[in-house]
Amino acid sequence: MSQEDRSTVFIDTEGPDEEAIELGLAWVLQLGEQNKGKQNAILALNTKSQLEGVFSDVVGESAANSLSQKQPVQVGEAELQLMTKRIDPSGWQRGPVLALYPGEDLLNKIDSMRGVTDVLVIPWSKDTVQFWIDTWGASALQSDASGDQPEIDDPVAKEAVDTLDALVNTSNGITHSSDRSSCIEIFKTLHSNRISFDPETVRAWLVTEKGWDPDYADDVKEIAESIQAGKRFQYDRGGLADDIFDQWQEQADND
């Protein structure tokens, strides 16, 4: 399942910034008006403690306390509820996510969620979220800054990743031995035929275009990196057709 229709933006700021939080809430308000309240929004934080301080100063202590007690608050036409690394949103099905000062684990959790229509990230540190900005090619809300969304440049490598996606039960990633073997064989075939591939780009492609859970995409990235480094694997061969490389080349030529 592709997530390419998900809108991803960030605010080009760092540290505590009341104006950025006000801008983020205005973004939620605008989306709520556009969708006539049909979508509920999520405020994503690493921990509930982040409701204190600058966020509470902007929204007021009452609203911050309600969110801390897992009670939604109204932002115009949209209902805003809390999500953290450990707390899942209650009854939420579809809508935007405002991520305030997220870390890598929280961003991966957001990336793995179905039903997310839009994401706005307000970073504490730009370096912490840069991988996410580049994965999605996210653009800044009020500046020309943007991420460099990676693309699989070699068409044969792209066909190989498509094969991996088709073979693997993506709800489990490559945790099953046969899926792991297929993954190893795919990247060994590319490597032995001198087809270039970038493991980080493969990960991003699986997450954004194929809808993989980021943790499972990380497993694929690790195997791809290990094969490039010359690591030897024990795995069950024969999961791919004998002429799979020829098939990839033919499909690439026809695309």
Protein Blocks (a to p, Z undefined) as FASTA:
>chain_A
ZZklpccdddddedjdfklmmmmmmmmmmmmmmnnopaccddddfblklmgojlmmmnop
klmmmmmnopacdehjbccddddfklccehiabdcdddehiafklmmmmmmpghiabdcd
ddfblklmmmmmmmnopacfkbcbdcdddddfblklmmmmmmmmmmpcfknojmbfklmm
mmmmmmmmmmmnopacdfklmmmmmmmmnopafklmmmmmmmmmmmmnopacdddehkac
fklmmmmmmmmmmZZ
